[in-house]
Amino acid sequence: MARPLAAIIGGGPAGLAAAERLCDVADVHVFDAMPSLGRKFLLAGKSGLNITHGEALETFLTRFGPARARLEPALRGFTPQAIRDWAAALGIETFEGSSGRIFPRAMKASPLLRAWLARLRERGVTFHTRHKWTGWGEDGALRFATPQGEMTVKAAATILALGGASWPRLGSDGGWAGLLAARGIAVIPLRAANCGFDVAWSAPVKERFAGQPVKSVTLAHDGESVKGDFVVTENGVEGSAIYALSARLRDTIEREGEALLTIDLAPDRSAERLARDLAQPRGKASLANHLRKKAGIDGVKAALLRECAAPDTFTSPAALAHAIKHLGLRLLRPRPIAEAISSAGGIALSELDADFMLKKLPGVFAAGEMLDWEAPTGGYLLTACLATGRAAGDGAARHLMRS
């Protein structure tokens, strides 16, 4: 007896995770618009694939904000430890870094992807590249644009795993939003997440400090703070510490038109100590040298201080110390979504049942970044893509067995 055909649209982590769960009960076909699979996954791993995070699971779950309740069953079904075990079964050893982030020992995505695809092929999964999904035909068949022309596929179950809208050149362009909205599916507008922001830099900052890292600072906004590094760019700021606050900063900009990022340029020194040290006579030393010697502020940090602090700040040690500890940087807008590490928005979670099936489209499931959730960098994004992909695959398998 022939097995039912299951179509998975999207060959990234969520789609491949779904295929892994479905291939025992269905004839699984994975369709991807790009010439090869997992392109965004491979690019994310170029500087070291952060596959998940080693913190306690209860803490881990808090990183998903308002979407936690909906994602939690899937995340508990494929925990960070389970991901490490899964990778080990593919021959990929992992390790936990000092920050708690977990990486493959080889620090690359390509060996993992190769092993994963090989195992899926061995289990009968068929892959179709250069197949761009264009919606459904009048008979309900899936439609694809291919180099050979349009083709249609009649699937007993379909899993959509098309990604969000970040890095569109790698395939996730968000073009699916209109197709689903036309079917009555609520889609929250896609927005940049884990992104940089524009700043109205003066010409000297742009010319002299673009590309410079600002190290060992504490950033704060809207009651949340993070210690780390960021980078001054020609257009503004980016980097890990910025990304950690990007959701709050983006939301403030949407409400108020701009956001004030507070920077502590010397987090290991108190304002009182800075004021005392800066009040010492500087003799013939320039103010720049005085700041360097007494406060450890020079280079790009000194440039930021001069860029953002009022001129009369530099005439008062107490005011200067306060500015070093509470420097306000105005952010104008997020960088374009095409530059973002990930995206927020997508299919409203209320559109899904417990099996990740779209309530209005029986037999059609969705997973990964095309759902309306967001999380910081640190392995959380990939974990949720894998976990929701597996959950959708399990849901589709149950649907097929009931049919």
N, C-alpha and C positions, 0 to 999 in steps of 0.2 A: 504494500500500500504506500502510495507516494506521500511524503511528508508535506505539510503546508509550507508555503513560501512566506518568509518573513523578510521585509525590506528595512534596512537601516540606512538612513540618509545622513551622511556625515561620517568621515573616517578618522575623527579625532579620538581622544581618550574616552569620552562618553559613549560614542558609537561602538568602539571596539570592545568596551566593557560590556555593553548590551549584547553584542554578538557572542561573546564568551558564554553568556548565560542562556542564550537561545539555541545554540547550535546542537544541543542534544535532542531537541523536540521539533526542530524546523529546518528547512532548507534555507540557510541564511545568506542573503546577498547584501553587501555593503556598497553603497553608491557615494561617490565623492566628486565634486566639481573640479578638483585640482588634478594635475598630472600624477601626483603621488600622495600617499596617505600621511597623516600626522604632521603636516608641515609646521603648524603653530607649536605643536608639542616639541618638535625638533629644534625650532628656534629658541623656545623657552629654555631648552637644555644646553644651549651653546656655551653658556658661562657656568654651567653646573646645574643639573636638573634637580630642583627642590621638589621631591616627590610627595612628601607629607611632613608632619611635625610631631615631635616626640613628647610634647607636654601632656599632662594628665587629660584624659578624655573629657572630663566635665569642664575643664577650662577650654579645651579645644572647641567644644560645642558652642561656647559663648561667642566665638568669632564670627558667627553667621547672623548675628543681630536679629531683626524681626523675622527672618526666614527660618530661624532655628527650629521652631516647633514642627514646621512642615518637612524640613530636611532631616531631622534627628533620627527617625527610623532608618533611613537609608544610610546615614553616617554611622549609626551603631551597627548596621549590618555589614559595613566594610570599614573597620576602624583603621587608624594609622598602623597599628601592629599587624592587622590583617594585610594591609598593603605591603608591608615589609616581607611578610611570609609569601605573598603572591609573587613579588619580585624575585625572591629567593628560588621559588619553584621554576622561574624562567632562567635561572642561573645568574641572577643579578644580585650581588651582595650590596647591602646598604650600610650606612653609618650615620650616627647622629653627631652633628657639628656642635660647637660650643654654644650656638644660639638656640639649640633645640631643633633646628631644621634638619631634615633627613635627606640624604643624597645617595645615589648609587656610588659605589666605591670608585668606579671609573669616571664619575662626574659628568657623564654624557648621556644624552637621551637615545642616541642611535642604536647602541647595543640592545637596550631594552625593547625598543620598537621592533627591531629586526627579529628578536626572539619571540616577541608577542605575535607578530604577523605570521611567522613560521608555524607557531602552534595553532593559530586559528585556521590556517590553510590545511594543516594536518587533520583538523577536526571538521573539515568540509566547508568552511566559509569561502564564498566567492566574492572577489573584490572587483569593482567596476570604477575605474578612474575616468576623468573627463566626462562625467555624467552630472549635469547641473539640473537639479530638481526645479520644475517650473509649475508645480501644482497638480491638480487632479483633473482627469477628463470627466465628461458627463456620466460615464459608466462607473466612476469611482477609481479608475486605474491611475496609478502614479505616472506622471509625465516627466520625461527627461530630455534635455537638449544634449546631443552627443556630436562628436565629429562626423558621424555617419548620418546625422539627421535626428528627428524626434523619435523616441521609442517610448512605449508604455509598458508598465508592469502591474499586474493584478496581484496584490499581496493580501494574505489573510491577516497579517499584522504589520504595522508600520511603526518604526521608532524614528522620531525626528531628533537629530543630535547635530544641529547645524552651527552651534556656537553663537556668540554674540555679534558684536560689530567692531571689536578691536582688531588691529592688524588685518584689515580686509584683503590686502594683497596676498595673504596666505589662505584665503578662502572664506573666512567668517565675515561676511559683509552685511548681515542683517536683512538681506533681501527677502527672507521668508516672512517677515512681519506682515507685509501686505497680503500675502497668500492666506495667512491664518486669520487676519482681521476680516477678510472677505467671507470667511466661514463663520463669523460671529464669535471668534475667540478673542478675549480681552488681552491686548498686548500693551504692557507698560512701555512708554517710549525709552529707547536705549540711550544710555548716557555713559560718559567716560567714568571709569573707576580705576583706582590705583594709577593715578595720572599726575602729570605736572600741571603747573599753573602759570599764567601770564602775569608779569610784573612790568610796570612802566619804568624800566631802568634808565638812568641817565647814560649818555654816550660813554663816559669814562668806564662805568661798570661793564657795559657791553664789550667795549674794546679790550679792556685789560683783564677782566675776570671771568668771562664766559668760559665754561668748562672747568672752573675751579671747584674742588670739593670743599665744603664747609664741615669740618670734622668736630665730633664730640660736643654737640650742642643739645639743648632740650627745646623742642617745639611744642607749642600748646595752642589749642583752640577749642572753644565751647566746652570747657570742663575736662578735656582729655589732653594728656601730654605724652610725649614719647622722646626718649633720648636716643640719639644716633647721628647720622650724617645726611647731608643733602648736597646737591650740586647747583651752582649758579649757571644758568644757560643764557643764551643770547635773548631768549624771549621771557625768561622767568626763573622758575625753580623746579627741580625734579629730584628723585632719589628716594631711597627706602624710608627715611623718616617722613618725607612729604606724603608718600603713598599711604603710610599708616594713618594719616589724618585726612586723606583725600575725600572720603565720603562726607565727613562733617563740613569740610571746607567747601566742597561742591554744593552741598545743600544750603549752606549760608549764602553763597553767591546767588543761588537761584531765588532765595527769599529776599535778599537785601541788595543785590547788585554788586557786592564785593565782600571780601572776607579779610579780617585782620588776623594774621598769623603772628603769634608772640614767640620771639626767639630769645633764649637764654644763652648768650655767647660764652659764658663761663660757669657752667652748671656745678662745678666743684668748688666754687668760691662764693661766699656769702656777699650780699650787697654791703654789709657793714665792713667786712674785710676789704673789699674793693675800694670803698670810699676812703677808708683809713690809708690804704696804700697809695691811692691816687692823690691824696692830700699832701703827701710828702713833697718837699721842695724838689723841683726838677732842674734848678740851676740853668745851665746853658743847653740842656737836652731839649730836643724838639718834642712836641706833644706826641708825635708818632712813636718816638723812642720811649717816652715816658709810659705810653699805653702798653708797649711791648714788654718793657721791663717790669712794670708794676701790676699789670692785669693780664699779661699773656695774650694781648689782642694785637694782631698784626695781619698783614696780607689781606686776604679776602674778608676776614672778620672785621678788620679796621675799615675796609671799604663799605661793608654793610652798615657799620655804625655811622659813618659819615653820610651815607646815602639816606638813612632813615631817621636819624635823630635831628632835632631842631638845632640850629647853629649855637644858640646860647647854652645848650647842654654842656658844651665843652669848656665852659667857664666855671663850672661848679663840680667839684669831685663827687658830691652826693648825687647830683643830677646825672653825671656821667656813669656812676656805678649803677644807678637805677636803669639807665638806658641799656647798659650791657646786659643786665638781668631781665629786662622786659622790653626788648626792641620790637616795635610793631612794624610788620611788613604787609603792605596792602596787596592782596591778590585780586586780579581783575576778572579772570575767567579760567575755567579748566582748559587745558590744551585739547585739540581735536580728538575725538574718539578714536580716529585711525591711529593715533600715537599711543593710546592708553594700553596698559598691560591687560586690562580686562574691561568688561562693561557691566553696568547695572541695568535694570529693567529687563523686559522680555515677557514671556507668557506669564500672566498672572497665576500665582500658585493656586488660587481658588478655582481655576479651570480644570485642575487635575483631581482625579480620585486617588485613593490610597495606593493604587498600583501605578501611578504616574500616567494613567490614560486620560486623554482629553474627554471630559464628560459629554461634550457636544459632538465628538467624532469617535464613536465606538471603534475600537481596534487600532486607534492611532495614539501613540505614546510619545512623550517628550522628555528629554534629559539634558543635563549639562548646563552650559552657560546661556543657552537660549531661554532658560527659566529666570523668573524675576527674583534673583538673590545676588548678593555680593559678599565678598570676604577680602581680608587683607592678603598681601603676599606672605609667603612663609610655608607653602605647601597646602594651604587651605583650599585654594582654587582647584588644584588638580585632584585633591582628595574628594571634593564634592562632585566634580565631574565624573570620576570613577564610580563613586558610590551611587549617584543618581542614575548613571548608565546601567549599572548592575541591577538596581531596583526596577528600572523600566524594563530591562530584559526579563527579569523574573516575573514582572506583571504581565508582559506579553506572552510568556510561556504559559502562565495560568489561563490567560484568555484563550490561547489556542487549544489547550487541553479541555476547556469547557465547551468549545465550539463543536 
